[in-house]
Amino acid sequence: MKVSGIVIAGGQSLRMGIDKHSLIFRNQSFIDRAVGLLKNFTPDIIISANDKSHSYAYKTIPDSVPNTGPMGGLYTCLPLIKNDRALVIPVDMPLLSPEVLRYLLQQADLSKKITVFHANDRLQMLAGLYHKGIVSFLQKQLAAGDYKLQNLLKTIPHQIIEAKNFSPLFFNINTPGQYKKLNLENG
């Protein structure tokens, strides 16, 4: 299956206090790690980021509907991908590996428009496979002022995959304490 890639990197990083995409893990910035991960699957990569002060080697697109979180990033980037489906990952999950995404692609039911993981007792909406055909659903939800990605699952055919042994890799870095823990335990 041919896929494109989208890195969701547009967050305000309020809890971290600095842009997460520039944080370093194992001698590599979070953004370089995320792009490098997606390069294993596709050369068609878009970065969803609202900070115009940084330039990346890949196409970087600001949200067309500001202040709508990851939903705004998906809404803006999905129409721009070259393939029908995009592997979507957040910039702030530096432990994700090619094996995780390969497992996602192997398990994906292509009759579904969204495939996401369930890990660590929650849905991991920003680590998934999204079909570009959901853009109209995103538009309706944005127009209604509902920016919660999880609510897409109420109206769109989807699949939830249990992360099983991959669960520890879904470690989201949002605070300085989490960043310190990441480097102490995995550095």
C-alpha positions in Angstrom: 0.0 0.0 0.0 1.3 3.4 -0.9 1.0 6.0 1.8 2.0 9.6 2.5 3.3 10.9 5.8 2.1 13.7 8.1 3.9 14.9 11.2 1.7 16.8 13.6 4.1 19.4 15.0 2.0 22.5 15.3 1.2 22.5 19.1 1.8 25.5 21.3 3.9 23.6 23.7 2.4 25.4 26.7 3.2 22.8 29.2 6.8 22.3 27.9 7.5 26.0 27.6 9.6 25.6 24.4 8.8 24.1 21.0 8.9 20.3 21.3 10.0 19.8 17.7 13.5 21.1 18.6 14.0 18.9 21.7 16.9 16.4 21.3 16.7 12.7 21.9 19.6 10.3 21.1 21.4 13.2 19.3 18.5 14.0 17.0 15.8 16.6 17.2 12.2 15.4 17.7 11.3 16.7 14.2 14.2 14.9 12.5 13.3 11.7 14.3 9.6 11.9 13.2 10.5 12.7 9.6 13.2 9.9 9.6 10.6 7.5 10.9 8.2 8.3 8.1 11.0 8.2 5.5 11.0 4.4 6.0 7.5 4.3 4.4 7.2 7.2 2.0 9.1 10.2 0.4 5.8 12.2 0.5 6.0 13.9 3.9 4.3 17.0 5.1 4.9 18.7 8.5 1.9 20.4 10.0 3.4 23.3 12.0 2.3 26.8 12.8 5.6 28.2 13.7 7.0 30.0 10.7 10.3 30.8 12.3 11.7 27.3 11.5 12.5 25.9 8.1 12.5 22.2 7.5 13.6 20.1 4.5 10.0 19.0 4.0 6.9 20.9 3.1 5.7 22.6 6.2 2.1 23.8 6.2 0.4 26.0 8.8 -3.2 25.2 9.8 -5.8 26.8 7.4 -8.1 27.1 10.4 -6.0 28.5 13.3 -6.2 27.3 16.9 -8.0 24.0 16.2 -5.2 21.7 17.3 -4.3 18.5 15.5 -7.7 18.4 13.8 -6.8 21.6 12.0 -3.5 20.1 10.9 -5.2 17.0 9.5 -7.8 19.1 7.8 -5.1 21.3 6.1 -2.6 18.5 5.2 -4.8 15.6 4.1 -5.9 17.2 0.8 -2.2 17.9 0.0 -0.9 14.3 0.2 -0.1 12.4 -3.0 -1.6 9.1 -1.9 -5.1 8.2 -0.6 -3.8 7.5 3.0 -1.4 9.1 5.4 0.6 7.7 8.2 0.1 10.3 10.8 2.4 10.7 13.8 2.9 13.4 16.4 6.3 15.1 16.8 6.3 14.5 20.5 6.4 10.6 20.6 10.1 10.0 20.0 10.0 6.3 20.9 7.8 5.3 18.0 9.6 2.9 15.7 9.4 1.5 12.2 8.1 -1.7 13.7 5.1 0.1 15.2 4.1 1.7 11.9 4.8 -1.5 10.0 2.4 -3.3 12.4 -0.2 -0.6 11.8 0.0 -1.1 8.0 -0.1 -4.9 8.3 -3.2 -4.8 10.6 -5.1 -2.0 8.8 -8.5 -2.9 7.4 -8.6 -0.8 4.2 -12.4 -0.7 4.2 -12.0 1.7 7.2 -11.1 5.4 6.8 -9.2 5.7 10.1 -7.0 3.2 11.9 -5.6 4.1 15.3 -3.9 2.4 18.2 -5.2 1.8 21.7 -2.2 1.9 24.1 -1.7 2.8 27.7 -5.5 2.8 28.4 -6.3 5.4 25.8 -6.8 5.9 22.1 -3.7 7.2 20.4 -5.4 9.4 17.8 -2.2 10.9 16.5 -0.5 7.7 15.6 -2.6 6.3 12.9 -3.6 5.8 9.3 -6.0 8.4 7.9 -7.8 8.4 4.5 -7.9 11.7 2.7 -11.7 11.1 2.2 -12.4 12.2 5.7 -11.8 15.8 4.9 -15.5 16.7 4.7 -16.0 15.1 8.1 -13.2 17.2 9.5 -14.7 20.3 7.9 -18.1 19.7 9.5 -16.6 19.0 12.9 -14.4 22.1 12.7 -17.4 24.2 11.7 -19.3 22.9 14.7 -16.4 24.0 17.0 -15.5 20.4 18.0 -11.8 20.0 17.8 -11.6 16.6 19.5 -10.2 14.0 17.1 -11.7 11.1 19.0 -15.1 12.4 18.1 -14.4 11.6 14.5 -14.9 7.9 15.4 -18.6 8.5 16.1 -19.2 9.1 12.4 -16.4 7.6 10.4 -15.8 3.9 9.8 -12.7 3.1 11.8 -10.5 0.4 13.3 -8.8 0.3 16.6 -5.7 -1.8 17.0 -4.4 -2.9 20.3 -0.7 -1.8 20.7 0.1 -4.8 22.9 3.9 -5.0 23.3 4.3 -1.6 21.6 2.4 0.3 24.3 5.6 1.6 26.1 6.6 3.3 22.8 3.5 5.6 23.0 5.2 7.9 25.5 4.0 11.4 24.8 6.4 14.2 25.9 4.4 17.3 27.1 6.3 18.5 30.1 9.9 19.0 31.2 9.5 16.2 33.7 8.4 13.8 30.9 11.4 14.9 28.8 13.7 14.2 31.7 12.2 10.8 32.3 12.6 10.0 28.5 16.3 10.7 28.6 16.9 9.0 31.9 15.2 5.8 30.9 15.9 5.6 27.2 18.8 8.0 26.4 
